[in-house]
Amino acid sequence: MDFTKFVSNNFMQAPLAGYTDVGFRFLCAKYGCGLVVTEMVSAMSLKQKNKVAFDMLGIEMPNDSNCKTAVQLFGHDADVFAEVVKYDEIAKFDVIDINMGCPVPKVVKNGEGSALMRDLPRAAKIIEAVVKNSQKPVTVKFRKGFTDNDINAVEFAKTCENSGAAAITIHGRTREQMYTGFADRQIIKRVAQEVKIPVYANGDVKSADDAASMLDETNVFGVAIGRGTLGKPWLYAQLTGKKVDVDVWQDIKTHYEIMLKYLPEKVVGGEMKKHVATYLKGRRGAKPFINKLFAVGGVGEQLKLLEEFFDES
């Protein structure tokens, strides 16, 4: 398939653990994102019928949106992937993305995430298993390499392509770097030159200018934005030229409303605090207000405090 025609535009909301929940994905789609991706979900947890894992699989999209939805899975067992991609809860997504770039120690020590960049045969087997057992396009996210002395992004990209991936996303840092330093645009450019499937570039894109320069310097198909849209999903309107009126208070209320459809109120109360901190970042009086909000548990009380904050600002 031609993935470039499958998605409505070349901007992706990259998965972020703890942030790209169903409410945030809705807002990214509202503002014109072409592809939104869930937080990474353990394939083994799905196989074991873990409720928390299934709770991460909610889908809510604006009625007028052309945005595609992707579920990102991680794991190390191809047979487990082959089983869970057949689940109805997975089949409702438009795309299946495989995480082969997560640098977190507890993931890596299980041979998952970026650890798979050191085991190309296993990585290929997992991709092939998903492609074989799902009718959905399969994408893969990975990094520049595992260590600064083990840069194998080009070889890994070819492995993904040869295993049936429809598109790939490369984060321009090594696992060793974690999130420090800067994303290497030259390695991203090399990857795009060496494969025929679409490539999304990821790393250090925080504005429309950053996205434009990334596309210009790397010649990739698209840009996957991670932390750069936290608190400002409206960045996608700037990127796509979509004319919108941004109402942060309304967006926050919408975020709460959607989260409450899929998660218990107690969970929503905890999760939304960090989101609100990003939405209000830089606003006058935000810091003392956030401290006050973090001391409150109930959703109702949080919304009441927020309404008072916006009435006064």
N, C-alpha and C positions, 0 to 999 in steps of 0.2 A: 504494500500500500504506500501511497504518497502521504507521509505524515504532515507535510507542509500544507496540504489541501484539507487534511482532516481537522486541523485546528483553525480557528477563525482569525488568529493573529499569532505573532511570534513571541509573545510574552507569557512567561510561566511564573506562577507563585510557587517557589521552591518549598519543599516540606521543611517545617521547623518544629521540633519536638516542643510541646507545650504551648504552641501558638497557632498553628494552621488547623484549628478546629473548625467544626461545621459553620459556626457563626462568622469567623474571619474569612473563610473561603467564600461565603455568600457575598460579603462586602467586596472582596477582590473581583468577583464576577460582576457585581453591580457596576463597578467602575471600569469594566472593559477588559479584564484579564482574559487571555485565551485558553489557559489551562491551569487549573488549581489542583494541588496535590495534598493529600491528607498528611498528618503526622505519620512517622513510620510506625508500622504495625507488625508485631511479631507473627510470622507464619505459624510458628509452633504454638503460640498462645491461641490462635484461631483454631488450630487442630484440637487443642485441649479444651475448647469451648469456654475460654476465659471471657467473662462478661465485660471487663474493662476494655479488652481488645475490640470486642464487637461494638461497644459504645462509641468507638472512634470512627465508625463507618457511616455516620449519618450523612445524608446528602440533602442540601437545600439550595436551590438556585433561583434567581429572579426569573419571573415569567418571560421577560424579553431578552434573556441572556443566551448568547451562542457559546458560552464558555464550556469547555470540556472538563470532565472530572477524572482524576486519577487517584488510585489507592497505592500507597507505597508500602511494600512488604519487605521485611528483612528476615534473614535466617541463613542456615548453612546446609540444609538437607533438601536436595532436589525432589525427593519423594514427597516431602511435606508440602512444598510449593505446588507440586502437581495435584495434590489433593485439594488444598484450600482454594486454589483459583477457580475451582468448579462450584464453590459455594454461591448461593443466590446473593448473599450480601456483598460478595466481590464482583459478581457478574453485573450488578447494577451500575458499576463505574464504567466510564468510557475507555479508560487506559489502565494498565497494570504497570507500575513502576517498581523496579527492584533496587533497593539500597545496597550499594557496594562501595560506599564512601564514608559512612559514619565513623568518626575517629574515637568515640567514647570508649574508654578502657573496658567496661563491662560487656560491651558489644564485641569489641575486637578479640577479647580473650576467648570468646566462644566460636571464633572462626567466622564471624559475621561482619557486616559492614565493610570497612576498608581492608580488613584482613583478607578478603577475597581477592584483592589486587595482587596478593602474593601466591595465589592458588588459581591460576587461570583455568586449568581443567575443571575444577569444581565450579568456578564461576560460569563457565560455558555450559556445564551440565544443568545448572539451575536455570539459566536463561532458556535453554532448549526445552526444559521440562515445562516452563510456563508457556512458551510459545506453542508447544504441542497440545497442551491441555486447556487452552483458552482461545476464544475467538477474538479477543481484544488485542489491539496493538500493545506491544511490550516495549517499555523504555528502561534504561538503566542509568543510575547516577553513580559517579565515581570521582576519584580525585586525581591529581597530578601524579601521585605515586604514594608509596607507603612511607618511605624516608627520603631525605634530600639526596641520598646516594642511590636511591632505587626509583628512578623516574621511568615509569613504564606506561604512561597514559596512552601513547600512540598504539602500542601493542595491545593494550587492554581494550581500546576502542575497536580495533580490528576484530578482537575476539567477540565483542558484543555484536558487531555487525554480522560476522560469520555465523553467530549462533541464532540469528533471527530477530535481533532488536530492530524496532522501527525507527527509533531515535535515541540519542544519548545526551546526558547532561554531564559536563565536566566542571568540577570545582577546581580552580587554579591553585590550590594549596596541597601540600602533601599531608599525610596523616600526622607526621611528626610535627608539622607546623600547627596543627589543630586550627585555630582561628586567628593566629597571630600573623604578623607580617602582611604581605600583599599577595593577591592572586596573580599568578603568572599568565599574562595574556599571550605570551609567545608559545607556550605549550598548548594553550587552547587553540591558537591559530594552526599549529602543526597538526593537531588532531583533526580539525575541520578539513585540512588539505588532504589527509590520508584516508578518510572514509567517505562513502557516498551517501550515507544516511544523514538526516538533519542533526545538527549539533546545537545544543543550548549551552551558553557560557554562564558560569556562576561564580560570584565572588566580587565583593566591593562595589556593587551597583546600588547606589542610594538615591539617585536622581535621574531625571530624564537625560541630562547631559552625560552622566556616567553610562547609561544604557546606549546612547548614541555613539560614544567613543568606543565602547566595548564592541559593538557591531562593526564599526569602521575598522578597528585595529585587528580584529580576529577573523572577519569574514564568515562568521557563523550564521546559522539560520535564525537563532533566537537567543533571548536572554532569560535566564531563570533568576528571579530576585528573591532573596531570603530576608534577612534582617532589615533590608532597606525599606520595606513597606510596613514594618511594624508601626502601628499608630497612624499610618497614612496610606490605607489601601487605595485612596483616591489618586495615588501616583499613577495608577494604570490609566486613568482618564487623561493625564498629561501625556503619557506615552503613546496613546492611541488617538489622541485628538478628540476624544469624546467630551462633549460640552455638558457639564453637570454643575449643580449647585451643591457644594459640600456643606453638610450640616452635621458637625461632629457629635452633637448631643443626640440627634436622631439616629446616627450610625451606632452609637453606644447602646441606645435602647433596642435597636434592631438586633444587635449582637446578643444582648441578654435574652431577648424573646426567642431567638432561634436556639440558643443553647438550652433554654428551659424545655424545649420540645424534645430534646434528645437525652438530657442528663438530669440527674437529681438536683434539686435546688441547692443542697449543701455543696455539691461539687461545683456547680455554676458559680456560687458565691466565692469559692476559693480561686477558681480559674480566671474569673473576670477581673480580679484586682490587678493582676499583672498587665492585662490588656488595657485597663483604664489608665494605668501609669504611662503606657506608651501613647495613648490618645491625647493625654493632657501634657505631655512633655513640652517644656518651654513656655507654657502658659503662666501668666501672672497668678501667683498664689497656689500653684499646682503642688509644690513640694509639701507644705504643711497639710494641704487637703488630702494628699495621697496617704500621708502618715495616719490621718484620721480615718480614712476609708479602710485601711488595712487592719484597723482595730475592730471593724464591724464584720459580723459573719453573715447575717441574713441579706438576701437579695433585695427585699423590700426596703430595708433601711439603707442599703447602698444606693438604690435608685433615688430615694428621697434626698440623700446627701448630694448626689450628683445634680439633681434638679435645682437644689438651692445654689450649688456652685455655678451652674450655667445662668441662673437668674441674676446672680450678682456680678457675673463677668461680662 
